[in-house]
Amino acid sequence: MHFKLLFLTSIVSLISINTNAQIFAVTANAAPENMKSAAKKVFPLQKQNFPSVADTTNIYNDMLNDESDDLMENHPAGDIYNDIWSSERINPYKVPIESLPDSVFINCSDFVMPVSGGRVSSKFGPRRYRYHYGIDVAIKPGNEIRSVFSGKVRIIDYEPGGYGNYVVVRHDNGLETVYAHLSFVKVKLNQAVKAGEELGLSGNTGRSTGPHLHFETRYVGNAFNPGTLIDFSEGKVYASHYMLTKRKNFYYQQSVRAQTLAKYYKVRKGDNLGRIAARNGTTVTKLKRLNGIAKANKLKPGQKLRIR
């Protein structure tokens, strides 16, 4: 009897030990992180040899000292443009004429004509309801269009209602030039180009009534007449060191502001000057003066009148 009791007690003890072991295993697997952390302290993992990581404290200094890296200080005339380099807009600078120096010399010694042949078909200046900020050179499609000075390509884009395919180059001498209505572009964005290097081919893309090159010259975003810099009939610049001045090159801004403030009215059937004047807070005399209207002139539906 005593032997049986001892035997049964041993079996119960073994079952209890096995059950506790299973419970411990399940509890360990479901234990929260703090318990696992404690277990790791008690039973540390074997140490592993991880590769060492180099110190990256001076990585930005290395980048700044890398002349091959395309950082702001590597762009042409970065000091003039306050290190702004954008491919989004022709004029991202928004620098008013009043903020420019009274005069600045532009090195034009490496000048090359943007296109060979052709004729000036439209000059810089006001058009009927807008301003023409460049010079148009009528030329057959497929002619080489070249960079006038050395520099770097800042913009390559397509504008269906305006420039068509166009390229903007920032030059080492501080100018920027625009080449529009191209049929094909042969350069890449941020590409360094030399004076005379081919940018693309002439064409008739965008808002264009015929194949031509629309060419602009700009200083810190502000356009000026290319005809004051380049003698298109002779194919050369007027001076190897050209002096750009507020008075000579940017006088037109006053007329642009006036044209921007102008307001027009489209004549409707049954309108007369008195009715139009009353509707727009002006006088018949002013309407006649602004539009060159004589007494005998009759208004026509659809006709545009300047009312301011």
C-alpha positions in Angstrom: 0.0 0.0 0.0 2.8 2.3 0.9 4.6 1.5 -2.4 1.4 2.3 -4.5 1.0 5.6 -2.7 4.6 6.5 -3.5 4.2 5.5 -7.1 1.1 7.6 -7.6 2.7 10.6 -6.0 5.7 10.4 -8.4 3.4 10.3 -11.4 1.4 13.3 -10.2 4.7 15.2 -9.7 5.9 14.4 -13.2 2.6 15.6 -14.7 2.8 18.8 -12.7 6.3 19.5 -13.8 5.5 18.9 -17.5 2.4 21.2 -17.3 4.4 24.0 -15.6 7.0 23.7 -18.3 4.4 24.1 -21.1 2.8 27.1 -19.3 6.2 28.7 -18.9 6.9 28.2 -22.6 3.6 29.8 -23.6 4.0 32.6 -21.1 7.5 33.3 -22.4 6.3 33.5 -26.0 3.4 35.8 -25.1 5.4 37.9 -22.6 5.4 41.7 -23.0 8.5 43.4 -24.2 9.7 44.4 -20.8 9.7 40.7 -19.7 11.5 39.7 -22.9 14.1 42.4 -22.2 14.5 41.1 -18.7 14.9 37.6 -20.0 17.6 38.7 -22.4 19.5 40.1 -19.4 19.3 36.9 -17.7 20.0 34.9 -20.8 22.1 37.2 -23.1 22.3 36.5 -26.8 25.6 35.5 -28.3 27.5 38.7 -29.4 27.6 39.3 -33.2 30.2 41.1 -35.2 28.4 43.9 -37.1 30.3 45.9 -39.7 31.5 49.3 -38.5 29.8 52.5 -39.9 32.0 55.3 -41.1 31.6 58.7 -39.5 29.4 60.9 -41.7 29.8 64.2 -39.7 31.7 65.9 -42.6 29.6 64.6 -45.5 28.2 68.0 -46.3 31.6 69.6 -46.3 32.7 66.9 -48.7 29.8 67.7 -51.0 30.5 71.4 -50.9 34.1 70.8 -51.9 33.2 68.5 -54.7 33.6 70.5 -57.9 31.8 67.8 -59.9 28.7 68.2 -57.8 25.9 70.3 -59.4 25.4 72.7 -56.5 24.3 76.3 -56.7 27.8 77.7 -56.6 28.6 75.9 -59.9 25.8 77.7 -61.8 26.8 80.7 -64.0 26.6 84.1 -62.4 25.3 82.7 -59.2 26.3 85.8 -57.3 24.2 88.0 -59.6 21.2 85.7 -59.3 21.5 85.1 -55.6 22.1 81.4 -56.3 18.5 80.9 -57.6 18.4 78.2 -60.2 15.0 77.1 -61.3 13.6 75.2 -64.3 10.0 76.2 -63.6 9.7 79.8 -64.8 11.6 82.1 -67.1 11.6 84.8 -64.4 11.7 83.2 -60.9 13.7 86.2 -59.5 11.0 88.9 -59.4 13.7 91.7 -59.1 12.2 95.1 -59.9 14.1 97.4 -62.2 14.5 99.9 -59.3 16.7 97.3 -57.5 19.1 96.9 -60.4 22.4 98.9 -60.6 22.2 102.0 -62.8 24.7 100.4 -65.2 26.6 97.1 -65.6 29.1 95.9 -68.2 28.4 92.6 -70.0 31.3 90.7 -71.5 30.2 89.9 -75.1 33.6 88.9 -76.5 32.6 85.3 -77.3 29.3 86.2 -79.1 27.9 84.0 -81.8 24.7 84.7 -83.8 21.8 82.5 -82.7 20.9 81.7 -86.3 22.4 82.0 -89.7 20.4 83.8 -92.4 16.8 84.8 -92.0 15.4 88.3 -91.5 13.9 90.2 -88.6 10.1 89.8 -89.0 9.0 91.3 -85.7 10.7 93.7 -83.4 10.8 94.2 -79.6 7.9 96.3 -78.3 4.2 96.7 -77.8 1.7 94.8 -79.9 -2.1 95.6 -80.0 -3.1 94.0 -76.7 0.3 92.7 -75.3 4.0 93.3 -75.3 6.5 91.4 -77.5 9.6 90.8 -75.3 11.9 89.6 -78.0 12.8 89.7 -81.7 11.5 87.3 -84.3 13.8 86.1 -87.0 11.9 84.4 -89.9 13.8 81.3 -90.9 12.9 78.0 -92.5 12.3 75.0 -90.2 15.4 72.8 -89.5 18.0 75.5 -89.2 20.6 75.3 -86.4 19.8 77.4 -83.4 23.0 78.2 -81.4 23.8 79.6 -77.9 25.0 83.2 -78.3 27.3 83.0 -75.3 28.8 80.3 -73.1 26.7 79.2 -70.2 24.3 76.5 -68.9 20.9 75.3 -69.9 18.4 76.3 -67.2 15.0 75.5 -68.8 13.8 73.1 -71.5 10.0 73.2 -71.8 7.0 73.2 -74.1 4.3 75.9 -74.0 1.5 75.1 -76.5 -0.2 78.6 -76.3 3.1 80.6 -76.4 6.7 79.7 -76.8 6.2 76.1 -78.1 9.4 74.2 -77.6 11.9 76.6 -76.0 15.3 76.7 -74.2 16.6 79.2 -71.7 20.4 79.5 -71.2 22.0 81.3 -68.2 25.3 82.7 -69.5 28.6 83.2 -67.7 28.4 87.0 -68.4 25.2 87.4 -66.4 22.7 87.5 -69.2 20.0 84.9 -70.0 18.6 84.2 -73.4 15.4 82.5 -74.6 15.1 80.5 -77.9 11.5 79.7 -78.8 9.3 77.9 -81.3 11.9 75.2 -81.9 11.0 72.1 -83.8 13.6 70.0 -82.0 15.8 70.4 -78.8 19.3 68.9 -78.9 20.5 69.8 -75.4 19.7 68.5 -71.9 18.7 70.3 -68.7 21.7 71.7 -66.7 24.0 71.0 -69.7 27.0 73.3 -70.0 27.2 74.9 -73.4 29.8 76.9 -75.3 29.1 80.0 -77.4 28.0 78.7 -80.8 27.0 75.3 -79.6 23.8 73.9 -81.1 20.7 74.0 -78.9 18.1 72.8 -81.4 16.4 73.4 -84.7 14.2 76.2 -85.8 10.5 75.5 -86.2 6.9 76.7 -85.9 5.7 75.2 -82.5 3.4 77.0 -80.0 1.7 80.3 -80.8 3.3 81.0 -84.1 2.0 82.2 -87.5 5.0 80.9 -89.4 8.4 79.3 -88.9 10.7 81.7 -87.0 13.0 82.0 -84.0 11.7 84.1 -81.1 14.8 85.3 -79.3 15.0 87.2 -76.0 17.7 88.7 -73.9 17.2 89.1 -70.2 19.1 90.4 -67.1 18.0 89.0 -63.8 14.7 88.1 -65.4 14.0 91.5 -66.9 13.8 91.5 -70.7 15.4 94.1 -72.8 15.6 94.8 -76.5 18.0 92.3 -78.2 18.3 94.9 -81.0 20.2 97.3 -78.6 22.8 94.5 -78.1 23.0 92.8 -81.4 23.2 94.2 -84.9 21.1 91.6 -86.7 21.9 92.9 -90.1 25.6 92.6 -89.6 25.5 89.5 -87.4 27.6 90.9 -84.5 27.3 92.7 -81.2 27.6 96.5 -81.0 30.4 96.3 -78.3 32.5 93.5 -76.9 31.9 95.0 -73.5 28.3 96.1 -73.5 27.0 98.6 -71.0 23.5 97.7 -69.8 21.7 100.7 -68.2 18.3 101.3 -66.6 17.6 104.3 -68.8 18.6 102.8 -72.2 17.5 99.1 -71.7 14.5 99.2 -69.4 12.7 102.4 -70.2 9.9 100.5 -71.8 8.7 99.2 -68.4 6.7 102.4 -67.9 4.7 101.8 -71.0 4.2 98.2 -70.1 2.8 99.2 -66.7 0.4 101.6 -68.5 -0.7 98.9 -70.9 -1.2 96.5 -68.0 -3.5 99.0 -66.3 -5.5 99.6 -69.5 -9.0 98.2 -69.7 -11.1 97.4 -72.7 -14.8 97.0 -73.4 -16.4 95.0 -76.2 -19.2 96.9 -77.9 -22.7 95.2 -77.8 -25.6 95.7 -80.2 -27.4 98.9 -79.4 -24.5 100.5 -77.5 -23.4 104.1 -77.9 -20.6 106.1 -76.4 -22.9 107.7 -73.7 -24.2 104.4 -72.5 -20.7 102.8 -72.5 -19.3 105.8 -70.6 -22.0 105.7 -68.0 -21.7 102.0 -67.5 -17.9 102.2 -67.0 -17.6 105.4 -64.9 -16.0 107.6 -67.6 -17.0 110.3 -70.1 -17.6 110.4 -73.8 -14.8 112.8 -74.3 -12.3 110.4 -72.7 -13.5 107.5 -74.7 -13.1 109.5 -77.9 -9.6 110.6 -76.9 -8.4 107.1 -75.9 -9.8 105.5 -79.1 -9.3 108.3 -81.6 -13.0 108.4 -82.4 -14.4 111.3 -84.5 -18.0 112.4 -84.4 -18.8 110.6 -87.7 -17.5 107.2 -86.5 -20.1 104.6 -85.7 -19.7 101.8 -83.2 -19.8 98.2 -84.4 -20.8 95.2 -82.4 -17.7 93.3 -81.3 -15.5 96.4 -81.6 -13.1 96.8 -78.7 -12.9 100.2 -77.0 -10.3 101.2 -74.5 -12.1 102.7 -71.5 -9.1 103.3 -69.2 
